[in-house]
Amino acid sequence: MASLLLGACLFSAGAHSASADDKAVDIIRRADEVRSPNKPFRYTLTIHEFKTGATQPDNKQVLDISMRFMKPEGEMKADARSLARFIYPPRDKGKVLLSDWYDLWFYTPELRRPVPVSRQQRLIGQISNGDVIVTNFEYAYDATLKGEEPCGETQCYKLELVRKSAEVTWPKVDYYVEKEGDNRPYKAAYFSLDNKLIKEVLYQDFQMVLGKMRPMKIVVKEARHGKSYSVMTYSDVRYESLPESAFTRESIQRGVK
């Protein structure tokens, strides 16, 4: 009888876990839709970096970013590509970062051809910050719903995300998504392989953009370097026809417009 009861308890727990995981995937999918539309789009990203204790930014970057982060819908197939063109400061003009699913390439006019960016390099500086803002959580991570927690003036679901493959930069993410409404993302905490907090990302300044309330400001806090942080501000967000052919190493050598 004891073993039968144990078996029943394990079955019940397994069924509950599967249900919770299904709900976690649905929450992530809805939050992904808030973070980026399911159509090719383009925007300007302004990044201000602040050192610990500073009230004025230590550095400023401006990038022109094109994205094809899309999930299957009708005849449309999945895609996960982005192109970041460096606009400011002037010394960086002409540099390009190309992301093609899990591969990342860097190009500068001084180079003959784009060069791959290694896994180690992806953990450094603004390349690392770019990785945390464009990640497609549904495709990259297995999700488990861990419960609910207060977040600001509302209540959030807390989800634990574990990467599906070693190609994904961050091994684990604690993801907080608002319970009500469109499941807007609130916060994401990124951890290393040894479970140390590396970065914390806050989604802020929600505005009606491309038919949905979306975060127009993202704050990235560094856990390893005192209290330094970066503020990323979105502007001029618009849909744009962006063919797959624009997201290739050959196209950036030719100079994509």
C-alpha positions in Angstrom: 0.0 0.0 0.0 2.8 2.4 0.9 4.5 1.8 -2.5 1.2 2.3 -4.3 0.6 5.6 -2.5 4.2 6.7 -3.3 3.6 5.9 -7.0 0.4 7.9 -6.9 2.1 10.9 -5.4 4.9 10.8 -8.0 2.4 10.6 -10.8 0.5 13.5 -9.3 3.6 15.6 -8.9 4.8 14.8 -12.5 1.4 15.8 -13.9 1.5 19.1 -12.0 5.0 19.8 -13.1 4.1 19.2 -16.8 1.1 21.6 -16.4 3.3 24.2 -14.7 5.9 23.9 -17.5 3.3 24.3 -20.1 2.1 27.4 -18.4 5.7 28.7 -18.1 6.1 28.3 -21.9 2.9 30.3 -22.5 4.0 33.1 -20.2 7.4 33.3 -21.9 5.8 33.3 -25.3 3.5 36.2 -24.4 6.4 38.2 -22.8 8.6 37.6 -25.9 5.7 39.1 -28.0 5.9 42.2 -25.7 9.7 42.5 -26.1 9.6 42.3 -29.9 7.0 42.0 -32.7 6.7 39.0 -34.9 7.7 40.9 -38.0 11.0 42.3 -39.3 11.6 45.7 -37.6 14.3 48.4 -37.2 15.1 50.9 -34.5 17.8 53.2 -33.0 19.4 52.1 -29.8 21.2 54.6 -27.6 23.4 53.2 -24.8 24.7 55.2 -21.9 27.2 53.5 -19.6 27.5 54.6 -15.9 30.4 53.8 -13.6 29.8 53.0 -9.9 28.5 56.1 -8.1 28.4 58.3 -11.3 25.5 60.5 -12.1 26.7 61.3 -15.6 27.4 58.7 -18.3 31.0 57.6 -18.8 30.4 56.5 -22.4 27.7 56.7 -25.1 27.0 54.5 -28.1 24.4 54.7 -30.8 23.4 51.8 -33.0 21.1 51.3 -35.9 19.6 47.8 -35.4 17.6 45.6 -37.8 15.9 42.4 -36.5 14.2 39.3 -37.8 13.2 37.6 -34.6 10.1 35.7 -35.7 8.3 32.6 -34.6 6.4 30.3 -37.0 3.0 31.8 -38.0 1.0 30.6 -41.0 3.5 30.3 -43.9 6.2 32.3 -42.0 9.1 30.2 -40.7 11.1 30.8 -37.6 14.0 33.2 -37.8 16.5 34.8 -35.3 18.8 37.2 -36.9 19.9 40.8 -36.1 22.2 43.4 -37.6 23.7 46.2 -35.5 25.4 49.1 -37.3 27.5 51.4 -35.2 26.6 55.0 -35.7 28.3 56.8 -32.7 31.0 57.6 -31.6 32.5 58.5 -35.0 35.5 56.2 -34.5 33.1 53.2 -34.5 31.1 54.2 -37.6 31.1 51.5 -40.1 31.5 48.6 -37.6 28.8 45.9 -37.7 27.7 43.0 -35.6 25.7 40.2 -37.3 23.8 37.7 -35.3 22.6 34.6 -37.1 20.8 32.3 -34.6 23.7 31.3 -32.2 26.5 32.6 -34.4 27.9 36.1 -34.0 30.2 38.0 -36.5 32.0 41.3 -36.2 33.0 43.5 -39.1 35.0 46.7 -39.4 36.1 48.4 -42.6 39.7 47.7 -41.7 39.1 43.9 -41.9 39.0 42.0 -45.2 36.0 39.9 -44.0 33.8 39.5 -40.9 35.3 37.5 -38.0 33.5 35.2 -35.6 33.0 36.3 -32.0 33.9 33.5 -29.5 31.8 32.4 -26.6 34.2 34.1 -24.2 34.1 37.4 -26.1 30.3 37.3 -25.9 30.4 37.7 -22.1 32.2 41.0 -22.3 30.9 44.6 -22.5 28.2 45.7 -24.8 28.3 42.5 -26.8 27.2 40.8 -23.7 24.5 43.4 -23.1 23.3 42.9 -26.7 22.9 39.2 -25.9 20.7 39.8 -23.0 18.3 42.1 -24.8 17.7 40.1 -27.9 17.5 36.6 -26.5 14.4 34.6 -27.6 13.7 32.9 -24.3 11.1 30.4 -25.7 13.6 28.9 -28.1 16.7 29.2 -26.1 15.6 27.9 -22.6 13.6 25.2 -20.9 11.3 27.0 -18.4 9.9 26.1 -15.0 7.3 28.2 -13.2 8.6 28.6 -9.6 5.8 30.6 -8.1 4.8 34.3 -7.7 6.5 37.3 -6.1 5.7 41.0 -5.6 7.4 43.2 -8.2 7.0 46.9 -7.9 3.3 47.7 -7.5 2.1 44.5 -9.0 2.6 40.7 -8.8 5.0 38.7 -11.0 5.4 35.1 -12.1 8.9 33.8 -11.3 10.3 31.5 -13.9 13.6 29.5 -13.9 15.1 29.2 -17.3 17.8 26.7 -18.1 19.5 26.8 -21.5 18.7 24.1 -24.0 22.2 23.8 -25.4 25.8 25.0 -24.7 25.4 27.4 -27.7 23.2 29.7 -25.6 25.5 32.3 -23.9 23.8 32.3 -20.4 23.4 29.0 -18.6 20.5 30.1 -16.3 18.1 33.0 -16.0 15.6 33.9 -13.3 12.8 35.7 -15.2 10.1 37.8 -13.6 7.0 38.5 -15.7 3.9 40.5 -14.7 1.0 38.3 -13.9 -1.8 40.6 -15.2 -2.4 41.9 -18.7 -0.1 41.0 -21.5 2.5 39.3 -19.3 4.9 42.2 -19.6 8.6 41.4 -18.7 9.7 43.0 -15.4 13.2 41.7 -14.7 15.7 39.1 -15.7 18.7 37.9 -13.7 21.5 36.2 -15.6 23.7 33.6 -13.9 27.0 31.9 -14.7 27.7 28.2 -14.9 28.6 28.1 -11.2 25.3 29.9 -10.4 26.8 33.3 -9.7 24.7 36.4 -10.6 26.4 38.3 -13.5 23.8 40.8 -14.8 20.3 42.0 -13.9 18.1 43.5 -16.6 15.1 45.8 -15.8 12.4 46.5 -18.4 11.1 50.0 -18.1 9.2 52.9 -19.8 6.5 51.0 -21.5 4.9 52.8 -24.4 2.5 52.0 -27.2 4.7 51.0 -30.1 3.8 48.9 -33.1 0.4 48.0 -31.6 1.5 46.9 -28.1 2.9 48.3 -24.9 6.6 47.7 -25.1 9.6 48.6 -23.0 11.5 51.6 -24.5 14.2 51.5 -21.8 16.3 48.6 -20.5 18.7 49.0 -17.6 21.5 46.4 -17.4 23.2 46.2 -14.0 26.6 44.6 -13.6 26.8 42.3 -10.5 30.5 41.7 -10.7 31.8 45.3 -11.2 30.4 47.3 -8.2 27.2 49.1 -9.2 28.1 50.0 -12.8 25.2 49.9 -15.2 24.1 50.7 -18.7 20.9 52.4 -19.9 19.6 51.3 -23.3 16.9 53.6 -24.9 14.9 52.6 -28.0 13.7 55.2 -30.5 12.4 55.4 -34.1 11.0 51.9 -33.9 9.3 50.8 -37.2 8.4 47.9 -39.3 10.7 47.5 -42.3 11.0 45.0 -45.2 14.2 43.2 -44.2 14.9 40.1 -46.5 17.0 37.2 -45.3 19.7 38.3 -47.8 20.4 41.4 -45.8 21.6 39.3 -42.8 24.7 37.6 -44.4 28.4 38.1 -44.1 28.6 38.9 -47.8 26.0 41.7 -47.5 27.7 43.5 -44.6 31.0 43.5 -46.7 29.1 45.1 -49.5 27.7 47.7 -47.0 24.1 47.1 -46.1 21.9 50.2 -46.1 
